[in-house]
Amino acid sequence: MERTLVLIKPDGVAKRLAGNVISDLYSTGLKMIGLKLVNVGRELAEAHYEEHKEKPFFENLIKHLTGEFHNNENVIAIVYEGEDAIKKIRTIAGKTFPEDAEFSSIRGKYGRHNKKTDCVENVIHASDSPESAKREIELWFKENELVQ
């Protein structure tokens, strides 16, 4: 069984898309084993995006995840478990940039590039590998917060 982390980012929460996103994710047939609302501070955001620390877009990632761009610092963190969980979630999420994503994917339907803030409002984060999923789940959840 594989686990993966999904974050419904502040743009998705601010636009009241969480129910739609969770409904779309339900179609994967995966088991939701963790769900919580998190008020994201800079420290957590930096730890989450540590692999991008030296990249020019790092600060925008932090501002996005902490809600600075959307006046909403809340993120919905979810852990899914099941066969091929990472692949299934990433397929339904769509490509990172909404303009490149399939129209029927979450990012294709709900995402946009906000030119005013230069923020890629792609609604969700989805772990990209088993190693990333393990690190990210441990960052966002304590083991006793996950249902077995």
Secondary structure, DSSP 8 states (H G I E B T S, - for coil): -EEEEEEE-HHHHHTT-HHHHHHHHHTT--EEEEEEEEE--HHHHHHHTGGGTTSTTHHHHHHHHTTTTTT--EEEEEEEEETTHHHHHHHHH--SSGGGS-TTSHHHHH-EEETTTTEEE-SEEE--SHHHHHHHHHHH--GGGS--
